[in-house]
Amino acid sequence: MSEPRKLRLLVGKVGLDGHDRGAKVIARAFRDAGFEVVYTGLHQSPETVAATAVQEDVDAVALSILSGAHMHLFPRVIELLREAGAGDIPVFGGGIVPDEDIPALKAAGVLEVFTPGTSLDAAVEWVRSHIRPRRVA
Amino acid sequence: MSQERRMRPAEPRASAGTDREFSTVSGMPIDRLYGPESLGPDWRFEERLGGPGEFPFTRGIHPTMYRGRVWTMRQFAGFGTAEQTNRRFHYLLDHGQTGLSVAFDLPTLMGRDSDDPMCRGEVGKEGVAVDTLADMEALFERIPLDGVSTSMTINAPAAVLFAMYLAVAEKQGVSFDRLAGTLQNDILKEYIAQKEWIYPPRPSLRIITDLLAFCAEQVPRWNTISISGYHIREAGSTAAQELAFTVADGIGYVQAGIEAGLDVDVFAPRLSFFFNSHNDFFEEIAKMRAARRLWARIMKERFGARDPKSWMLRFHTQTAGCSLTAQQPYNNVVRVTVQALAAVLGGTQSLHTNSLDETLALPSEASVRLALRTQQILAEESGVTNTVDPLGGSYFVEALTDRLEAEARAYLARIDDLGGVVAAIEAGFPQREIADAAYRYQREIDGGRKTIVGLNKYVSEDATRPEILKVDEAVERTQVERLRRLRAERGAGAVRASLDALVDGARNGGNLLPLMLDAARAYATVGEICGALVPVFGRYREVSFL
């Protein structure tokens, strides 16, 4: 039996939001946990993030949003992934998201939303138990 | 147990914490006790401290400090449409606030219009949406601009929004020399920390030196740049890095001004600073005292400034947004109080106290009022304003002040070796130092080596959720419709002509401010004005790294 390949995650900053402290910290934690990490850099459009996810053949997309635009940006990235035939790539994320917005985001297909105060280890554990390699390499 | 034994002072025991590492929030180790020997043999009162209002201003920039006048209480506000923010301004003024502080939304901060496809979902969310002079007029409706001082947190398109503010003053019949306020206008820290940019650093500095020259002549009471450590700290830096990179940015602006042919003593007195006040009480106070001394020495010794006003580091403080927790949000009121007290003992000129609900959403009116009351209690009940620099001469505070200055100087030397702050930014040096510090800090919290009450210790199920303010999704539609209507109604020819003149000025080296003012008067949009200069100046692209 072949070893499952390393998980490959895209950490994305979408929209105009310049807060990249959280994205960089979580990306480093994912890398230190042994995942491969593709970081998009700042100010990406939903289109670019979805296209990068497909091109880089990632196992999941993690979005960091602190601008308040989460209700638009999360669903938009999911919609674009579906349009690109990559609707099976799970999308999760974190940032400043009020609790009452989370059910609607989950209904729109966001797998999980991590709010401020989540420990890095908790996020890494969650990825280990919820994200699987999409194809055997 | 004998009486004698019980009377003896407690022996230090390993289990009582002596095996623990004692360090500041930034990881600076702290000794058990400080005394004269902690200051070293070269420590001289006159040279390190002097009197308040005297070089090197360690003890404060005014001889009387808060006995003469307490700090300006300036709560940052802005959300939704200009009309909504105007109502919040009137509310704050009615409750005793003494200065206005405008938060713009992300599209405005990035120099984009509300109907730009990149701005979907962002209009009016984190601040007020301003597209044209019409929005700026609504923002200051019934607020005479000669009766307030206004701080505008805007950077990449700062000159454009400033031009719109000037145009409002004209319409109110207020002459430019009576305007008082501050423009953040600190583009260098954008590349380092806040990441809201348009053009690359060098053309951005040219716009800034144009503004320095314009204000020196026409708006002499305006603070032209608020050189900001706040965002550097929020991005995860240590206190010493905040101090170092902020001062490095300041050096960058002064150098640029001098290279543009300006007399340092003409523009330097209008530079001001903006620091963060984080959880570690003494470290923050030491940072602010060190900042004054460091800047005074640099201005006098490195740049040869002769006017004492050029040596003085005046600053605004905001309590640390990143220190607040969503868990047990009422704990934040206590954090903010400690941080605000540090800023006062550090000698701040103005202060914003964060609201308890800021990690959840924009602050509600009730929480903004509580944050303002916190300042009023410090100013009028606590007695801390009775004397100047009450901690001056504390062995600990003086040793920490010296240490922060020395750490900042070591960073400044590295930045000089890299060729100055712009070259250091282009090499990603400050960005990398901050990202490393942020990761280290998060690991310390996760590992329980640093305590955050309610988050990694004393955790309890706390169902109380303060009422939060949500920006109506309809704001975006309203704003976009308003913008489209205005575009249809304004004189298109005047807009075109003003933008063409601006592009010519950018190419030919004329001062851009009067040209931006013409464009603002013609109701050109923020996006049109900023966009017109992109073909001349280019767009900045960050080298991203992890």
HADDOCK unambig.tbl for C-alpha pairs under 7 A between the chains (distance, minus, plus):
assign (segid A and resid 15 and name CA) (segid B and resid 118 and name CA) 6.53 0.50 0.50
assign (segid A and resid 16 and name CA) (segid B and resid 106 and name CA) 6.38 0.50 0.50
assign (segid A and resid 18 and name CA) (segid B and resid 194 and name CA) 5.81 0.50 0.50
assign (segid A and resid 18 and name CA) (segid B and resid 195 and name CA) 4.86 0.50 0.50
assign (segid A and resid 18 and name CA) (segid B and resid 196 and name CA) 6.02 0.50 0.50
assign (segid A and resid 19 and name CA) (segid B and resid 194 and name CA) 6.50 0.50 0.50
assign (segid A and resid 21 and name CA) (segid B and resid 235 and name CA) 5.34 0.50 0.50
assign (segid A and resid 21 and name CA) (segid B and resid 236 and name CA) 6.80 0.50 0.50
assign (segid A and resid 24 and name CA) (segid B and resid 546 and name CA) 6.09 0.50 0.50
assign (segid A and resid 25 and name CA) (segid B and resid 438 and name CA) 6.97 0.50 0.50
assign (segid A and resid 25 and name CA) (segid B and resid 439 and name CA) 5.36 0.50 0.50
assign (segid A and resid 28 and name CA) (segid B and resid 546 and name CA) 6.71 0.50 0.50
assign (segid A and resid 41 and name CA) (segid B and resid 544 and name CA) 5.34 0.50 0.50
assign (segid A and resid 45 and name CA) (segid B and resid 118 and name CA) 6.67 0.50 0.50
assign (segid A and resid 67 and name CA) (segid B and resid 126 and name CA) 6.53 0.50 0.50
assign (segid A and resid 68 and name CA) (segid B and resid 125 and name CA) 6.07 0.50 0.50
assign (segid A and resid 69 and name CA) (segid B and resid 121 and name CA) 4.90 0.50 0.50
assign (segid A and resid 69 and name CA) (segid B and resid 122 and name CA) 5.36 0.50 0.50
assign (segid A and resid 72 and name CA) (segid B and resid 121 and name CA) 5.49 0.50 0.50
assign (segid A and resid 96 and name CA) (segid B and resid 359 and name CA) 6.79 0.50 0.50
assign (segid A and resid 96 and name CA) (segid B and resid 360 and name CA) 6.37 0.50 0.50
assign (segid A and resid 98 and name CA) (segid B and resid 360 and name CA) 5.93 0.50 0.50
assign (segid A and resid 116 and name CA) (segid B and resid 326 and name CA) 6.51 0.50 0.50
assign (segid A and resid 117 and name CA) (segid B and resid 455 and name CA) 6.48 0.50 0.50
assign (segid A and resid 119 and name CA) (segid B and resid 446 and name CA) 5.69 0.50 0.50
assign (segid A and resid 120 and name CA) (segid B and resid 446 and name CA) 7.00 0.50 0.50
